[in-house]
Amino acid sequence: MENKLVVTQVSSCIGRPEKQRAIIRGLGLGKMHRSVCLKDTPEIRGMVNKVSHLVTVTEVKREI
């Protein structure tokens, strides 16, 4: 079973510190209401936790 996360940006990066903007770009986001599907890894979880006020996360379980 492979777990994935659907990360959606719900708030703008305008006025946010450069580190938070870099994390948003690293997640593959950049504009509001865009979503990406990413593997559920500790690295991605850490990035999401740093910008949790800017994104929403949905867990998706997939069976291979």
mmCIF file of the N, C-alpha and C atoms, coordinates in Angstrom:
data_MODEL
# 
_entry.id   MODEL 
# 
loop_
_atom_site.group_PDB 
_atom_site.id 
_atom_site.type_symbol 
_atom_site.label_atom_id 
_atom_site.label_alt_id 
_atom_site.label_comp_id 
_atom_site.label_asym_id 
_atom_site.label_entity_id 
_atom_site.label_seq_id 
_atom_site.pdbx_PDB_ins_code 
_atom_site.Cartn_x 
_atom_site.Cartn_y 
_atom_site.Cartn_z 
_atom_site.occupancy 
_atom_site.B_iso_or_equiv 
_atom_site.pdbx_formal_charge 
_atom_site.auth_seq_id 
_atom_site.auth_comp_id 
_atom_site.auth_asym_id 
_atom_site.auth_atom_id 
_atom_site.pdbx_PDB_model_num 
ATOM 1   N N  . MET A 1 1  ? 0.846  -1.177 0.000  1.00 0.00 ? 1  MET A N  1 
ATOM 2   C CA . MET A 1 1  ? 0.000  0.000  0.000  1.00 0.00 ? 1  MET A CA 1 
ATOM 3   C C  . MET A 1 1  ? 0.893  1.242  0.000  1.00 0.00 ? 1  MET A C  1 
ATOM 4   N N  . GLU A 1 2  ? 0.583  2.144  -0.889 1.00 0.00 ? 2  GLU A N  1 
ATOM 5   C CA . GLU A 1 2  ? 1.365  3.379  -1.010 1.00 0.00 ? 2  GLU A CA 1 
ATOM 6   C C  . GLU A 1 2  ? 0.491  4.557  -0.599 1.00 0.00 ? 2  GLU A C  1 
ATOM 7   N N  . ASN A 1 3  ? 0.952  5.310  0.396  1.00 0.00 ? 3  ASN A N  1 
ATOM 8   C CA . ASN A 1 3  ? 0.195  6.465  0.855  1.00 0.00 ? 3  ASN A CA 1 
ATOM 9   C C  . ASN A 1 3  ? 0.656  7.712  0.122  1.00 0.00 ? 3  ASN A C  1 
ATOM 10  N N  . LYS A 1 4  ? -0.286 8.563  -0.182 1.00 0.00 ? 4  LYS A N  1 
ATOM 11  C CA . LYS A 1 4  ? 0.007  9.828  -0.846 1.00 0.00 ? 4  LYS A CA 1 
ATOM 12  C C  . LYS A 1 4  ? -0.680 10.950 -0.095 1.00 0.00 ? 4  LYS A C  1 
ATOM 13  N N  . LEU A 1 5  ? -0.183 12.154 -0.312 1.00 0.00 ? 5  LEU A N  1 
ATOM 14  C CA . LEU A 1 5  ? -0.784 13.352 0.260  1.00 0.00 ? 5  LEU A CA 1 
ATOM 15  C C  . LEU A 1 5  ? -1.197 14.273 -0.867 1.00 0.00 ? 5  LEU A C  1 
ATOM 16  N N  . VAL A 1 6  ? -2.403 14.797 -0.788 1.00 0.00 ? 6  VAL A N  1 
ATOM 17  C CA . VAL A 1 6  ? -2.840 15.831 -1.717 1.00 0.00 ? 6  VAL A CA 1 
ATOM 18  C C  . VAL A 1 6  ? -2.727 17.149 -0.961 1.00 0.00 ? 6  VAL A C  1 
ATOM 19  N N  . VAL A 1 7  ? -1.807 18.002 -1.418 1.00 0.00 ? 7  VAL A N  1 
ATOM 20  C CA . VAL A 1 7  ? -1.529 19.274 -0.759 1.00 0.00 ? 7  VAL A CA 1 
ATOM 21  C C  . VAL A 1 7  ? -2.094 20.387 -1.628 1.00 0.00 ? 7  VAL A C  1 
ATOM 22  N N  . THR A 1 8  ? -2.928 21.240 -1.037 1.00 0.00 ? 8  THR A N  1 
ATOM 23  C CA . THR A 1 8  ? -3.565 22.344 -1.751 1.00 0.00 ? 8  THR A CA 1 
ATOM 24  C C  . THR A 1 8  ? -3.205 23.648 -1.069 1.00 0.00 ? 8  THR A C  1 
ATOM 25  N N  . GLN A 1 9  ? -2.747 24.609 -1.851 1.00 0.00 ? 9  GLN A N  1 
ATOM 26  C CA . GLN A 1 9  ? -2.431 25.923 -1.294 1.00 0.00 ? 9  GLN A CA 1 
ATOM 27  C C  . GLN A 1 9  ? -3.717 26.723 -1.149 1.00 0.00 ? 9  GLN A C  1 
ATOM 28  N N  . VAL A 1 10 ? -3.990 27.205 0.070  1.00 0.00 ? 10 VAL A N  1 
ATOM 29  C CA . VAL A 1 10 ? -5.229 27.930 0.327  1.00 0.00 ? 10 VAL A CA 1 
ATOM 30  C C  . VAL A 1 10 ? -4.995 29.381 0.718  1.00 0.00 ? 10 VAL A C  1 
ATOM 31  N N  . SER A 1 11 ? -3.738 29.775 0.879  1.00 0.00 ? 11 SER A N  1 
ATOM 32  C CA . SER A 1 11 ? -3.440 31.148 1.257  1.00 0.00 ? 11 SER A CA 1 
ATOM 33  C C  . SER A 1 11 ? -2.238 31.634 0.461  1.00 0.00 ? 11 SER A C  1 
ATOM 34  N N  . SER A 1 12 ? -2.170 32.923 0.265  1.00 0.00 ? 12 SER A N  1 
ATOM 35  C CA . SER A 1 12 ? -1.114 33.522 -0.546 1.00 0.00 ? 12 SER A CA 1 
ATOM 36  C C  . SER A 1 12 ? 0.204  33.597 0.216  1.00 0.00 ? 12 SER A C  1 
ATOM 37  N N  . CYS A 1 13 ? 1.293  33.645 -0.524 1.00 0.00 ? 13 CYS A N  1 
ATOM 38  C CA . CYS A 1 13 ? 2.633  33.787 0.068  1.00 0.00 ? 13 CYS A CA 1 
ATOM 39  C C  . CYS A 1 13 ? 3.066  35.245 0.164  1.00 0.00 ? 13 CYS A C  1 
ATOM 40  N N  . ILE A 1 14 ? 2.227  36.150 -0.249 1.00 0.00 ? 14 ILE A N  1 
ATOM 41  C CA . ILE A 1 14 ? 2.572  37.569 -0.201 1.00 0.00 ? 14 ILE A CA 1 
ATOM 42  C C  . ILE A 1 14 ? 2.781  37.981 1.252  1.00 0.00 ? 14 ILE A C  1 
ATOM 43  N N  . GLY A 1 15 ? 3.905  38.587 1.534  1.00 0.00 ? 15 GLY A N  1 
ATOM 44  C CA . GLY A 1 15 ? 4.216  39.046 2.876  1.00 0.00 ? 15 GLY A CA 1 
ATOM 45  C C  . GLY A 1 15 ? 4.781  37.971 3.786  1.00 0.00 ? 15 GLY A C  1 
ATOM 46  N N  . ARG A 1 16 ? 4.988  36.772 3.278  1.00 0.00 ? 16 ARG A N  1 
ATOM 47  C CA . ARG A 1 16 ? 5.542  35.674 4.073  1.00 0.00 ? 16 ARG A CA 1 
ATOM 48  C C  . ARG A 1 16 ? 7.057  35.674 3.969  1.00 0.00 ? 16 ARG A C  1 
ATOM 49  N N  . PRO A 1 17 ? 7.743  35.109 4.948  1.00 0.00 ? 17 PRO A N  1 
ATOM 50  C CA . PRO A 1 17 ? 9.207  35.027 4.884  1.00 0.00 ? 17 PRO A CA 1 
ATOM 51  C C  . PRO A 1 17 ? 9.674  34.203 3.688  1.00 0.00 ? 17 PRO A C  1 
ATOM 52  N N  . GLU A 1 18 ? 10.878 34.473 3.234  1.00 0.00 ? 18 GLU A N  1 
ATOM 53  C CA . GLU A 1 18 ? 11.429 33.796 2.063  1.00 0.00 ? 18 GLU A CA 1 
ATOM 54  C C  . GLU A 1 18 ? 11.525 32.284 2.272  1.00 0.00 ? 18 GLU A C  1 
ATOM 55  N N  . LYS A 1 19 ? 11.804 31.843 3.488  1.00 0.00 ? 19 LYS A N  1 
ATOM 56  C CA . LYS A 1 19 ? 11.876 30.397 3.748  1.00 0.00 ? 19 LYS A CA 1 
ATOM 57  C C  . LYS A 1 19 ? 10.542 29.722 3.461  1.00 0.00 ? 19 LYS A C  1 
ATOM 58  N N  . GLN A 1 20 ? 9.437  30.346 3.859  1.00 0.00 ? 20 GLN A N  1 
ATOM 59  C CA . GLN A 1 20 ? 8.121  29.762 3.601  1.00 0.00 ? 20 GLN A CA 1 
ATOM 60  C C  . GLN A 1 20 ? 7.811  29.763 2.114  1.00 0.00 ? 20 GLN A C  1 
ATOM 61  N N  . ARG A 1 21 ? 8.195  30.798 1.409  1.00 0.00 ? 21 ARG A N  1 
ATOM 62  C CA . ARG A 1 21 ? 7.987  30.835 -0.049 1.00 0.00 ? 21 ARG A CA 1 
ATOM 63  C C  . ARG A 1 21 ? 8.774  29.724 -0.728 1.00 0.00 ? 21 ARG A C  1 
ATOM 64  N N  . ALA A 1 22 ? 10.001 29.494 -0.255 1.00 0.00 ? 22 ALA A N  1 
ATOM 65  C CA . ALA A 1 22 ? 10.840 28.443 -0.835 1.00 0.00 ? 22 ALA A CA 1 
ATOM 66  C C  . ALA A 1 22 ? 10.227 27.063 -0.589 1.00 0.00 ? 22 ALA A C  1 
ATOM 67  N N  . ILE A 1 23 ? 9.643  26.858 0.574  1.00 0.00 ? 23 ILE A N  1 
ATOM 68  C CA . ILE A 1 23 ? 9.007  25.578 0.872  1.00 0.00 ? 23 ILE A CA 1 
ATOM 69  C C  . ILE A 1 23 ? 7.798  25.363 -0.035 1.00 0.00 ? 23 ILE A C  1 
ATOM 70  N N  . ILE A 1 24 ? 7.005  26.408 -0.241 1.00 0.00 ? 24 ILE A N  1 
ATOM 71  C CA . ILE A 1 24 ? 5.850  26.300 -1.143 1.00 0.00 ? 24 ILE A CA 1 
ATOM 72  C C  . ILE A 1 24 ? 6.311  25.932 -2.553 1.00 0.00 ? 24 ILE A C  1 
ATOM 73  N N  . ARG A 1 25 ? 7.367  26.583 -3.028 1.00 0.00 ? 25 ARG A N  1 
ATOM 74  C CA . ARG A 1 25 ? 7.905  26.246 -4.358 1.00 0.00 ? 25 ARG A CA 1 
ATOM 75  C C  . ARG A 1 25 ? 8.441  24.819 -4.377 1.00 0.00 ? 25 ARG A C  1 
ATOM 76  N N  . GLY A 1 26 ? 9.082  24.402 -3.287 1.00 0.00 ? 26 GLY A N  1 
ATOM 77  C CA . GLY A 1 26 ? 9.618  23.047 -3.197 1.00 0.00 ? 26 GLY A CA 1 
ATOM 78  C C  . GLY A 1 26 ? 8.539  21.980 -3.216 1.00 0.00 ? 26 GLY A C  1 
ATOM 79  N N  . LEU A 1 27 ? 7.372  22.318 -2.719 1.00 0.00 ? 27 LEU A N  1 
ATOM 80  C CA . LEU A 1 27 ? 6.247  21.385 -2.764 1.00 0.00 ? 27 LEU A CA 1 
ATOM 81  C C  . LEU A 1 27 ? 5.587  21.346 -4.142 1.00 0.00 ? 27 LEU A C  1 
ATOM 82  N N  . GLY A 1 28 ? 5.969  22.255 -5.020 1.00 0.00 ? 28 GLY A N  1 
ATOM 83  C CA . GLY A 1 28 ? 5.390  22.282 -6.364 1.00 0.00 ? 28 GLY A CA 1 
ATOM 84  C C  . GLY A 1 28 ? 4.176  23.176 -6.471 1.00 0.00 ? 28 GLY A C  1 
ATOM 85  N N  . LEU A 1 29 ? 3.995  24.041 -5.488 1.00 0.00 ? 29 LEU A N  1 
ATOM 86  C CA . LEU A 1 29 ? 2.869  24.970 -5.503 1.00 0.00 ? 29 LEU A CA 1 
ATOM 87  C C  . LEU A 1 29 ? 3.362  26.364 -5.860 1.00 0.00 ? 29 LEU A C  1 
ATOM 88  N N  . GLY A 1 30 ? 2.496  27.344 -5.851 1.00 0.00 ? 30 GLY A N  1 
ATOM 89  C CA . GLY A 1 30 ? 2.912  28.698 -6.164 1.00 0.00 ? 30 GLY A CA 1 
ATOM 90  C C  . GLY A 1 30 ? 1.738  29.634 -6.314 1.00 0.00 ? 30 GLY A C  1 
ATOM 91  N N  . LYS A 1 31 ? 0.604  29.082 -6.703 1.00 0.00 ? 31 LYS A N  1 
ATOM 92  C CA . LYS A 1 31 ? -0.598 29.891 -6.839 1.00 0.00 ? 31 LYS A CA 1 
ATOM 93  C C  . LYS A 1 31 ? -1.699 29.276 -5.986 1.00 0.00 ? 31 LYS A C  1 
ATOM 94  N N  . MET A 1 32 ? -2.602 30.119 -5.534 1.00 0.00 ? 32 MET A N  1 
ATOM 95  C CA . MET A 1 32 ? -3.669 29.647 -4.663 1.00 0.00 ? 32 MET A CA 1 
ATOM 96  C C  . MET A 1 32 ? -4.587 28.661 -5.377 1.00 0.00 ? 32 MET A C  1 
ATOM 97  N N  . HIS A 1 33 ? -5.111 27.715 -4.606 1.00 0.00 ? 33 HIS A N  1 
ATOM 98  C CA . HIS A 1 33 ? -6.073 26.710 -5.052 1.00 0.00 ? 33 HIS A CA 1 
ATOM 99  C C  . HIS A 1 33 ? -5.487 25.714 -6.045 1.00 0.00 ? 33 HIS A C  1 
ATOM 100 N N  . ARG A 1 34 ? -4.177 25.605 -6.080 1.00 0.00 ? 34 ARG A N  1 
ATOM 101 C CA . ARG A 1 34 ? -3.531 24.559 -6.878 1.00 0.00 ? 34 ARG A CA 1 
ATOM 102 C C  . ARG A 1 34 ? -3.223 23.389 -5.959 1.00 0.00 ? 34 ARG A C  1 
ATOM 103 N N  . SER A 1 35 ? -3.279 22.184 -6.503 1.00 0.00 ? 35 SER A N  1 
ATOM 104 C CA . SER A 1 35 ? -3.044 20.975 -5.728 1.00 0.00 ? 35 SER A CA 1 
ATOM 105 C C  . SER A 1 35 ? -1.957 20.140 -6.373 1.00 0.00 ? 35 SER A C  1 
ATOM 106 N N  . VAL A 1 36 ? -1.215 19.417 -5.531 1.00 0.00 ? 36 VAL A N  1 
ATOM 107 C CA . VAL A 1 36 ? -0.227 18.451 -6.003 1.00 0.00 ? 36 VAL A CA 1 
ATOM 108 C C  . VAL A 1 36 ? -0.389 17.184 -5.186 1.00 0.00 ? 36 VAL A C  1 
ATOM 109 N N  . CYS A 1 37 ? -0.076 16.066 -5.812 1.00 0.00 ? 37 CYS A N  1 
ATOM 110 C CA . CYS A 1 37 ? -0.124 14.772 -5.145 1.00 0.00 ? 37 CYS A CA 1 
ATOM 111 C C  . CYS A 1 37 ? 1.319  14.331 -4.908 1.00 0.00 ? 37 CYS A C  1 
ATOM 112 N N  . LEU A 1 38 ? 1.695  14.142 -3.640 1.00 0.00 ? 38 LEU A N  1 
ATOM 113 C CA . LEU A 1 38 ? 3.067  13.831 -3.272 1.00 0.00 ? 38 LEU A CA 1 
ATOM 114 C C  . LEU A 1 38 ? 3.111  12.558 -2.443 1.00 0.00 ? 38 LEU A C  1 
ATOM 115 N N  . LYS A 1 39 ? 4.258  11.869 -2.469 1.00 0.00 ? 39 LYS A N  1 
ATOM 116 C CA . LYS A 1 39 ? 4.449  10.704 -1.619 1.00 0.00 ? 39 LYS A CA 1 
ATOM 117 C C  . LYS A 1 39 ? 4.447  11.127 -0.162 1.00 0.00 ? 39 LYS A C  1 
ATOM 118 N N  . ASP A 1 40 ? 3.950  10.258 0.683  1.00 0.00 ? 40 ASP A N  1 
ATOM 119 C CA . ASP A 1 40 ? 3.893  10.528 2.117  1.00 0.00 ? 40 ASP A CA 1 
ATOM 120 C C  . ASP A 1 40 ? 5.219  10.104 2.747  1.00 0.00 ? 40 ASP A C  1 
ATOM 121 N N  . THR A 1 41 ? 6.182  11.043 2.803  1.00 0.00 ? 41 THR A N  1 
ATOM 122 C CA . THR A 1 41 ? 7.483  10.781 3.401  1.00 0.00 ? 41 THR A CA 1 
ATOM 123 C C  . THR A 1 41 ? 7.704  11.742 4.559  1.00 0.00 ? 41 THR A C  1 
ATOM 124 N N  . PRO A 1 42 ? 8.631  11.426 5.456  1.00 0.00 ? 42 PRO A N  1 
ATOM 125 C CA . PRO A 1 42 ? 8.925  12.347 6.559  1.00 0.00 ? 42 PRO A CA 1 
ATOM 126 C C  . PRO A 1 42 ? 9.389  13.723 6.080  1.00 0.00 ? 42 PRO A C  1 
ATOM 127 N N  . GLU A 1 43 ? 10.095 13.774 4.968  1.00 0.00 ? 43 GLU A N  1 
ATOM 128 C CA . GLU A 1 43 ? 10.578 15.044 4.440  1.00 0.00 ? 43 GLU A CA 1 
ATOM 129 C C  . GLU A 1 43 ? 9.416  15.929 3.987  1.00 0.00 ? 43 GLU A C  1 
ATOM 130 N N  . ILE A 1 44 ? 8.473  15.340 3.269  1.00 0.00 ? 44 ILE A N  1 
ATOM 131 C CA . ILE A 1 44 ? 7.304  16.088 2.801  1.00 0.00 ? 44 ILE A CA 1 
ATOM 132 C C  . ILE A 1 44 ? 6.446  16.515 3.989  1.00 0.00 ? 44 ILE A C  1 
ATOM 133 N N  . ARG A 1 45 ? 6.273  15.618 4.968  1.00 0.00 ? 45 ARG A N  1 
ATOM 134 C CA . ARG A 1 45 ? 5.505  15.958 6.168  1.00 0.00 ? 45 ARG A CA 1 
ATOM 135 C C  . ARG A 1 45 ? 6.121  17.155 6.899  1.00 0.00 ? 45 ARG A C  1 
ATOM 136 N N  . GLY A 1 46 ? 7.452  17.184 6.981  1.00 0.00 ? 46 GLY A N  1 
ATOM 137 C CA . GLY A 1 46 ? 8.132  18.304 7.634  1.00 0.00 ? 46 GLY A CA 1 
ATOM 138 C C  . GLY A 1 46 ? 7.913  19.608 6.898  1.00 0.00 ? 46 GLY A C  1 
ATOM 139 N N  . MET A 1 47 ? 7.971  19.557 5.561  1.00 0.00 ? 47 MET A N  1 
ATOM 140 C CA . MET A 1 47 ? 7.729  20.763 4.765  1.00 0.00 ? 47 MET A CA 1 
ATOM 141 C C  . MET A 1 47 ? 6.298  21.248 4.948  1.00 0.00 ? 47 MET A C  1 
ATOM 142 N N  . VAL A 1 48 ? 5.353  20.320 4.956  1.00 0.00 ? 48 VAL A N  1 
ATOM 143 C CA . VAL A 1 48 ? 3.943  20.683 5.122  1.00 0.00 ? 48 VAL A CA 1 
ATOM 144 C C  . VAL A 1 48 ? 3.716  21.286 6.509  1.00 0.00 ? 48 VAL A C  1 
ATOM 145 N N  . ASN A 1 49 ? 4.364  20.746 7.532  1.00 0.00 ? 49 ASN A N  1 
ATOM 146 C CA . ASN A 1 49 ? 4.203  21.288 8.885  1.00 0.00 ? 49 ASN A CA 1 
ATOM 147 C C  . ASN A 1 49 ? 4.716  22.720 8.984  1.00 0.00 ? 49 ASN A C  1 
ATOM 148 N N  . LYS A 1 50 ? 5.756  23.062 8.246  1.00 0.00 ? 50 LYS A N  1 
ATOM 149 C CA . LYS A 1 50 ? 6.307  24.419 8.284  1.00 0.00 ? 50 LYS A CA 1 
ATOM 150 C C  . LYS A 1 50 ? 5.365  25.447 7.678  1.00 0.00 ? 50 LYS A C  1 
ATOM 151 N N  . VAL A 1 51 ? 4.549  25.022 6.711  1.00 0.00 ? 51 VAL A N  1 
ATOM 152 C CA . VAL A 1 51 ? 3.625  25.956 6.049  1.00 0.00 ? 51 VAL A CA 1 
ATOM 153 C C  . VAL A 1 51 ? 2.176  25.505 6.217  1.00 0.00 ? 51 VAL A C  1 
ATOM 154 N N  . SER A 1 52 ? 1.879  24.888 7.341  1.00 0.00 ? 52 SER A N  1 
ATOM 155 C CA . SER A 1 52 ? 0.532  24.339 7.557  1.00 0.00 ? 52 SER A CA 1 
ATOM 156 C C  . SER A 1 52 ? -0.550 25.409 7.544  1.00 0.00 ? 52 SER A C  1 
ATOM 157 N N  . HIS A 1 53 ? -0.174 26.658 7.822  1.00 0.00 ? 53 HIS A N  1 
ATOM 158 C CA . HIS A 1 53 ? -1.145 27.756 7.800  1.00 0.00 ? 53 HIS A CA 1 
ATOM 159 C C  . HIS A 1 53 ? -1.447 28.229 6.379  1.00 0.00 ? 53 HIS A C  1 
ATOM 160 N N  . LEU A 1 54 ? -0.688 27.747 5.390  1.00 0.00 ? 54 LEU A N  1 
ATOM 161 C CA . LEU A 1 54 ? -0.882 28.149 3.999  1.00 0.00 ? 54 LEU A CA 1 
ATOM 162 C C  . LEU A 1 54 ? -1.497 27.040 3.143  1.00 0.00 ? 54 LEU A C  1 
ATOM 163 N N  . VAL A 1 55 ? -1.520 25.809 3.646  1.00 0.00 ? 55 VAL A N  1 
ATOM 164 C CA . VAL A 1 55 ? -1.967 24.671 2.843  1.00 0.00 ? 55 VAL A CA 1 
ATOM 165 C C  . VAL A 1 55 ? -2.966 23.817 3.611  1.00 0.00 ? 55 VAL A C  1 
ATOM 166 N N  . THR A 1 56 ? -3.706 22.999 2.858  1.00 0.00 ? 56 THR A N  1 
ATOM 167 C CA . THR A 1 56 ? -4.513 21.939 3.447  1.00 0.00 ? 56 THR A CA 1 
ATOM 168 C C  . THR A 1 56 ? -3.999 20.612 2.908  1.00 0.00 ? 56 THR A C  1 
ATOM 169 N N  . VAL A 1 57 ? -4.128 19.571 3.715  1.00 0.00 ? 57 VAL A N  1 
ATOM 170 C CA . VAL A 1 57 ? -3.584 18.266 3.348  1.00 0.00 ? 57 VAL A CA 1 
ATOM 171 C C  . VAL A 1 57 ? -4.673 17.212 3.463  1.00 0.00 ? 57 VAL A C  1 
ATOM 172 N N  . THR A 1 58 ? -4.736 16.352 2.458  1.00 0.00 ? 58 THR A N  1 
ATOM 173 C CA . THR A 1 58 ? -5.650 15.223 2.463  1.00 0.00 ? 58 THR A CA 1 
ATOM 174 C C  . THR A 1 58 ? -4.837 13.965 2.218  1.00 0.00 ? 58 THR A C  1 
ATOM 175 N N  . GLU A 1 59 ? -5.031 12.945 3.057  1.00 0.00 ? 59 GLU A N  1 
ATOM 176 C CA . GLU A 1 59 ? -4.323 11.685 2.873  1.00 0.00 ? 59 GLU A CA 1 
ATOM 177 C C  . GLU A 1 59 ? -5.112 10.785 1.933  1.00 0.00 ? 59 GLU A C  1 
ATOM 178 N N  . VAL A 1 60 ? -4.382 10.142 1.029  1.00 0.00 ? 60 VAL A N  1 
ATOM 179 C CA . VAL A 1 60 ? -4.994 9.224  0.076  1.00 0.00 ? 60 VAL A CA 1 
ATOM 180 C C  . VAL A 1 60 ? -4.268 7.890  0.197  1.00 0.00 ? 60 VAL A C  1 
ATOM 181 N N  . LYS A 1 61 ? -5.023 6.831  0.434  1.00 0.00 ? 61 LYS A N  1 
ATOM 182 C CA . LYS A 1 61 ? -4.431 5.497  0.520  1.00 0.00 ? 61 LYS A CA 1 
ATOM 183 C C  . LYS A 1 61 ? -4.681 4.779  -0.803 1.00 0.00 ? 61 LYS A C  1 
ATOM 184 N N  . ARG A 1 62 ? -3.604 4.261  -1.365 1.00 0.00 ? 62 ARG A N  1 
ATOM 185 C CA . ARG A 1 62 ? -3.710 3.533  -2.628 1.00 0.00 ? 62 ARG A CA 1 
ATOM 186 C C  . ARG A 1 62 ? -3.130 2.149  -2.452 1.00 0.00 ? 62 ARG A C  1 
ATOM 187 N N  . GLU A 1 63 ? -3.803 1.176  -2.992 1.00 0.00 ? 63 GLU A N  1 
ATOM 188 C CA . GLU A 1 63 ? -3.268 -0.172 -2.987 1.00 0.00 ? 63 GLU A CA 1 
ATOM 189 C C  . GLU A 1 63 ? -2.675 -0.457 -4.352 1.00 0.00 ? 63 GLU A C  1 
ATOM 190 N N  . ILE A 1 64 ? -1.498 -1.035 -4.326 1.00 0.00 ? 64 ILE A N  1 
ATOM 191 C CA . ILE A 1 64 ? -0.799 -1.320 -5.593 1.00 0.00 ? 64 ILE A CA 1 
ATOM 192 C C  . ILE A 1 64 ? -1.129 -2.713 -6.053 1.00 0.00 ? 64 ILE A C  1 
# 
